[in-house]
Amino acid sequence: MSISTLHFYQIAILLISLTMIYFGLEKYLRRQATQTLFKLLIRIIVWGGMSAVAFFPGITDHLALFIGIEGNVNAVILLGFLLVFLLIFKILSIVERLEQQISTFVRHDALSDFDKDIKK
Protein backbone atom coordinates (compact mmCIF):
# COMPACT_ATOMS: atom_id res chain seq x y z
CA MET A 1 0.00 0.00 0.00
CA SER A 2 1.57 3.27 -1.10
CA ILE A 3 0.77 6.74 0.16
CA SER A 4 -0.88 7.68 -3.14
CA THR A 5 -3.51 4.95 -2.66
CA LEU A 6 -4.49 6.08 0.83
CA HIS A 7 -7.93 7.56 1.31
CA PHE A 8 -8.74 10.52 3.52
CA TYR A 9 -10.60 8.40 6.07
CA GLN A 10 -7.56 6.14 6.49
CA ILE A 11 -5.29 9.07 7.28
CA ALA A 12 -7.91 10.61 9.59
CA ILE A 13 -8.38 7.37 11.54
CA LEU A 14 -4.63 6.91 11.83
CA LEU A 15 -4.15 10.44 13.19
CA ILE A 16 -7.05 10.10 15.63
CA SER A 17 -5.81 6.68 16.76
CA LEU A 18 -2.27 7.89 17.31
CA THR A 19 -3.55 10.91 19.22
CA MET A 20 -5.75 8.81 21.50
CA ILE A 21 -2.96 6.31 22.16
CA TYR A 22 -0.53 9.17 22.86
CA PHE A 23 -2.90 10.78 25.38
CA GLY A 24 -3.43 7.43 27.09
CA LEU A 25 0.33 6.81 27.33
CA GLU A 26 0.90 10.33 28.60
CA LYS A 27 -1.72 9.92 31.34
CA TYR A 28 -0.31 6.54 32.32
CA LEU A 29 3.29 7.76 32.43
CA ARG A 30 2.25 10.76 34.55
CA ARG A 31 0.61 8.24 36.91
CA GLN A 32 -2.79 9.89 36.81
CA ALA A 33 -5.29 8.11 39.03
CA THR A 34 -7.83 7.78 36.22
CA GLN A 35 -5.47 5.94 33.85
CA THR A 36 -4.77 2.34 34.83
CA LEU A 37 -2.74 -0.22 32.88
CA PHE A 38 -5.99 -1.98 31.97
CA LYS A 39 -7.48 1.20 30.48
CA LEU A 40 -4.26 1.87 28.59
CA LEU A 41 -4.23 -1.64 27.10
CA ILE A 42 -7.90 -1.36 26.11
CA ARG A 43 -7.18 1.99 24.48
CA ILE A 44 -4.24 0.57 22.52
CA ILE A 45 -6.22 -2.49 21.40
CA VAL A 46 -9.31 -0.52 20.34
CA TRP A 47 -7.55 2.33 18.55
CA GLY A 48 -4.86 0.06 17.11
CA GLY A 49 -7.59 -2.25 15.84
CA MET A 50 -9.45 0.64 14.23
CA SER A 51 -6.26 1.72 12.47
CA ALA A 52 -5.60 -1.84 11.31
CA VAL A 53 -9.12 -2.12 9.88
CA ALA A 54 -8.78 1.27 8.17
CA PHE A 55 -5.51 0.31 6.49
CA PHE A 56 -6.35 -3.32 5.83
CA PRO A 57 -10.11 -3.52 5.19
CA GLY A 58 -9.81 -7.22 4.33
CA ILE A 59 -9.38 -7.89 8.04
CA THR A 60 -13.13 -7.47 8.45
CA ASP A 61 -13.70 -10.40 6.07
CA HIS A 62 -11.52 -12.63 8.23
CA LEU A 63 -13.13 -11.26 11.39
CA ALA A 64 -16.59 -11.94 9.97
CA LEU A 65 -15.67 -15.53 9.12
CA PHE A 66 -14.06 -16.08 12.52
CA ILE A 67 -17.06 -14.74 14.43
CA GLY A 68 -19.52 -16.46 12.13
CA ILE A 69 -21.08 -13.39 10.59
CA GLU A 70 -22.07 -14.03 7.00
CA GLY A 71 -21.68 -10.59 5.46
CA ASN A 72 -18.88 -8.07 5.62
CA VAL A 73 -21.44 -5.33 6.26
CA ASN A 74 -22.35 -7.02 9.52
CA ALA A 75 -18.69 -6.94 10.55
CA VAL A 76 -18.64 -3.21 9.87
CA ILE A 77 -21.77 -2.83 12.03
CA LEU A 78 -19.97 -4.78 14.74
CA LEU A 79 -17.08 -2.34 14.52
CA GLY A 80 -19.60 0.48 14.83
CA PHE A 81 -20.78 -1.04 18.10
CA LEU A 82 -17.16 -1.17 19.17
CA LEU A 83 -16.84 2.54 18.48
CA VAL A 84 -19.99 3.24 20.52
CA PHE A 85 -18.53 1.16 23.35
CA LEU A 86 -15.37 3.25 23.17
CA LEU A 87 -17.34 6.47 23.35
CA ILE A 88 -19.21 5.21 26.41
CA PHE A 89 -15.86 4.25 27.96
CA LYS A 90 -14.60 7.79 27.30
CA ILE A 91 -17.71 9.34 28.84
CA LEU A 92 -17.29 7.17 31.94
CA SER A 93 -13.69 8.34 32.25
CA ILE A 94 -14.85 11.95 32.08
CA VAL A 95 -17.48 11.32 34.76
CA GLU A 96 -14.82 9.68 36.97
CA ARG A 97 -12.58 12.72 36.61
CA LEU A 98 -15.46 15.08 37.42
CA GLU A 99 -16.31 13.07 40.54
CA GLN A 100 -12.71 13.33 41.70
CA GLN A 101 -12.65 17.09 41.08
CA ILE A 102 -15.93 17.56 42.97
CA SER A 103 -14.61 15.49 45.88
CA THR A 104 -11.43 17.57 46.01
CA PHE A 105 -13.43 20.79 45.91
CA VAL A 106 -15.84 19.67 48.66
CA ARG A 107 -12.96 18.56 50.89
CA HIS A 108 -11.16 21.86 50.38
CA ASP A 109 -14.36 23.80 51.12
CA ALA A 110 -15.06 21.73 54.25
CA LEU A 111 -11.52 22.27 55.55
CA SER A 112 -11.82 25.99 54.83
CA ASP A 113 -15.08 26.16 56.82
CA PHE A 114 -13.49 24.15 59.62
CA ASP A 115 -10.54 26.57 59.80
CA LYS A 116 -12.97 29.52 59.98
CA ASP A 117 -14.87 27.85 62.84
CA ILE A 118 -11.67 27.22 64.78
CA LYS A 119 -10.51 30.84 64.40
CA LYS A 120 -13.77 32.19 65.86
C-alpha positions as CSV (number, residue, x, y, z in Angstrom):
1,M,0.0,0.0,0.0
2,S,1.6,3.3,-1.1
3,I,0.8,6.7,0.2
4,S,-0.9,7.7,-3.1
5,T,-3.5,5.0,-2.7
6,L,-4.5,6.1,0.8
7,H,-7.9,7.6,1.3
8,F,-8.7,10.5,3.5
9,Y,-10.6,8.4,6.1
10,Q,-7.6,6.1,6.5
11,I,-5.3,9.1,7.3
12,A,-7.9,10.6,9.6
13,I,-8.4,7.4,11.5
14,L,-4.6,6.9,11.8
15,L,-4.2,10.4,13.2
16,I,-7.0,10.1,15.6
17,S,-5.8,6.7,16.8
18,L,-2.3,7.9,17.3
19,T,-3.5,10.9,19.2
20,M,-5.8,8.8,21.5
21,I,-3.0,6.3,22.2
22,Y,-0.5,9.2,22.9
23,F,-2.9,10.8,25.4
24,G,-3.4,7.4,27.1
25,L,0.3,6.8,27.3
26,E,0.9,10.3,28.6
27,K,-1.7,9.9,31.3
28,Y,-0.3,6.5,32.3
29,L,3.3,7.8,32.4
30,R,2.3,10.8,34.6
31,R,0.6,8.2,36.9
32,Q,-2.8,9.9,36.8
33,A,-5.3,8.1,39.0
34,T,-7.8,7.8,36.2
35,Q,-5.5,5.9,33.9
36,T,-4.8,2.3,34.8
37,L,-2.7,-0.2,32.9
38,F,-6.0,-2.0,32.0
39,K,-7.5,1.2,30.5
40,L,-4.3,1.9,28.6
41,L,-4.2,-1.6,27.1
42,I,-7.9,-1.4,26.1
43,R,-7.2,2.0,24.5
44,I,-4.2,0.6,22.5
45,I,-6.2,-2.5,21.4
46,V,-9.3,-0.5,20.3
47,W,-7.5,2.3,18.5
48,G,-4.9,0.1,17.1
49,G,-7.6,-2.2,15.8
50,M,-9.5,0.6,14.2
51,S,-6.3,1.7,12.5
52,A,-5.6,-1.8,11.3
53,V,-9.1,-2.1,9.9
54,A,-8.8,1.3,8.2
55,F,-5.5,0.3,6.5
56,F,-6.3,-3.3,5.8
57,P,-10.1,-3.5,5.2
58,G,-9.8,-7.2,4.3
59,I,-9.4,-7.9,8.0
60,T,-13.1,-7.5,8.4
61,D,-13.7,-10.4,6.1
62,H,-11.5,-12.6,8.2
63,L,-13.1,-11.3,11.4
64,A,-16.6,-11.9,10.0
65,L,-15.7,-15.5,9.1
66,F,-14.1,-16.1,12.5
67,I,-17.1,-14.7,14.4
68,G,-19.5,-16.5,12.1
69,I,-21.1,-13.4,10.6
70,E,-22.1,-14.0,7.0
71,G,-21.7,-10.6,5.5
72,N,-18.9,-8.1,5.6
73,V,-21.4,-5.3,6.3
74,N,-22.3,-7.0,9.5
75,A,-18.7,-6.9,10.6
76,V,-18.6,-3.2,9.9
77,I,-21.8,-2.8,12.0
78,L,-20.0,-4.8,14.7
79,L,-17.1,-2.3,14.5
80,G,-19.6,0.5,14.8
81,F,-20.8,-1.0,18.1
82,L,-17.2,-1.2,19.2
83,L,-16.8,2.5,18.5
84,V,-20.0,3.2,20.5
85,F,-18.5,1.2,23.4
86,L,-15.4,3.2,23.2
87,L,-17.3,6.5,23.3
88,I,-19.2,5.2,26.4
89,F,-15.9,4.3,28.0
90,K,-14.6,7.8,27.3
91,I,-17.7,9.3,28.8
92,L,-17.3,7.2,31.9
93,S,-13.7,8.3,32.2
94,I,-14.8,11.9,32.1
95,V,-17.5,11.3,34.8
96,E,-14.8,9.7,37.0
97,R,-12.6,12.7,36.6
98,L,-15.5,15.1,37.4
99,E,-16.3,13.1,40.5
100,Q,-12.7,13.3,41.7
101,Q,-12.6,17.1,41.1
102,I,-15.9,17.6,43.0
103,S,-14.6,15.5,45.9
104,T,-11.4,17.6,46.0
105,F,-13.4,20.8,45.9
106,V,-15.8,19.7,48.7
107,R,-13.0,18.6,50.9
108,H,-11.2,21.9,50.4
109,D,-14.4,23.8,51.1
110,A,-15.1,21.7,54.2
111,L,-11.5,22.3,55.6
112,S,-11.8,26.0,54.8
113,D,-15.1,26.2,56.8
114,F,-13.5,24.1,59.6
115,D,-10.5,26.6,59.8
116,K,-13.0,29.5,60.0
117,D,-14.9,27.9,62.8
118,I,-11.7,27.2,64.8
119,K,-10.5,30.8,64.4
120,K,-13.8,32.2,65.9
